Structure formats: C-alpha cells, structure tokens
Amino acid sequence: MKYTHYHILLPFLFSVFSQFTHAQHSPWLLSPGDNFFSISLVNQKADEAFLGDRTKNLPNNGTLEQDTYWLNYQRGLFENVNIELSQGYSIAKFDGLRNQQDFTDTTVGLSYQILDEFLQDLWLPSISVHLFSTTAGGYQTQRVNAIGDGADGLEYSVSAGKIFSKFGIYGDLGIRDRQDSLPDERFWNVGVFYSLTPQWTISSGFQYTNAYKTDRSDAAAALLEEDTERYSTSLQYRWARHSVNLGFSEVIDGRSAPKSDIFSLSFSSSL
C-alpha cells in the first residue's frame, strides 16, 4: 500500500465490511494485485419478529436460528478498481420444522474509487462507487426458516470515509433493484472506528434498510416489505496482515423482519 498507516489499518477496514452480507461497502480499496480473504461464522437468533407496527412472538413461541459460513474475496484489479465475491452456506432452524440448509445468495461486484484521501492529500474523504449483482441461492422460500428472499438483483451504492490517525468514520448509501416480485430497497449505513493500540481496534455502526411500499391490503405482498434498523459493534485483533474480528449486531426495529441478535467471528488476511 502507498501509506504505512493505511497498510496497518487495511485488515480492519475490510473485515468490518465483510462481516455481514448486505452490510456496507468500503470506500477504501486495495492496490492493484493485492488480495483480501475473509472467512466468517455468523449466528442469528430470534424469538420475536416485527409484524406491522408491533413486535410479536414467532409462531408457536418458537425460536429461529441461522448459522452462516461466509467466504469473502476481494482483489485490486487496476488502479482504483476492485472486484469482490461473497458466497455462504447456511443452516436455518425453527422449532418443529425440518432444518433448511443450502448455499446462500452469491454476490459479485466492482468498486471504483473516485477520490483517494491519501493520494490526493486533501481534507476531503475517500469516495467510491459500487455495482453489485446478486444471484439467488437454490433454497426454498416462503417459510419461517427460509435462508433468504430468493431474488436476483442489482445493487448500486456510493460510500465515503475519512481516517484521522487512530480514528475514522465511514458510510454508504444505495438502492437494491430486486427481481421476482420482491420490492426494491434503499439503504444507508454509518460507522466509526478507533484504534486502541496498534493491534486492537473497536468499531460501532448503524445500518438501515427500507423496502419500497407494497399494497398493504394484500397480506402476502405486505409480508415481502421487509425493513430493518440495527446497530453493530466489533472488536478486532490484528497482526502483520492478518486479523480476527468478533462482532455483535442487534435488529432494534423493522417490519416483517425477525428481531435478531447476531454474533460473528471472522478471520481475515490480506496478501
């Protein structure tokens, strides 16, 4: 990398953005020829869901639990251009129902950095634009323990971030154009991080997703309108070009969405 402090923070920056699927995209990109790998285990658990404007217990007072094993790969293709691929395998459980297990949706995308705060040596933040494609997995949908929504789609977003020595802020804003009668979504995310020591870093963020409104007089269509608001926090230890990240996220509000507690553990390496 071009700058020492950027090189030190690199494993942290990318592992934060690869912890959860559809979490957020990074405004900081890899240099040409650099590679980044991340392997993560994400556990989600809920016994309540946001239905309309109310929070209700899940059917039969059951508990929904999902374990997903994620592989994320990123590579610097050219100057200011990165490619990224994410694939997971998930096991979804609900009391009284047969477990669902299958590959998750596959996402592949390109990121282009419009402005590099370090290269330009400006007070302006780093800014990148992103185009991602989602291919639905082969799992069954329309059930309590469905692995996902089962829709192909495209995602367009712009992200920005600024690093001030040990402290940094970041955020992104975008839309998801989803197929198969699922409503499109708009989303935004913001976060901060702080390096406690050269090895330890903490971060905290907020993620918001809002589906475009459907015909709420149609009960089946209304259930497809899934909105979520969640906060997240993580603690990371890094050495050389490797890192281990422990994260927690909680869905605090929403519509047609489980009220989930989400734990993650990931190992990352940049080469």
Disulfide bonds with the S-S distance in Angstrom:
none
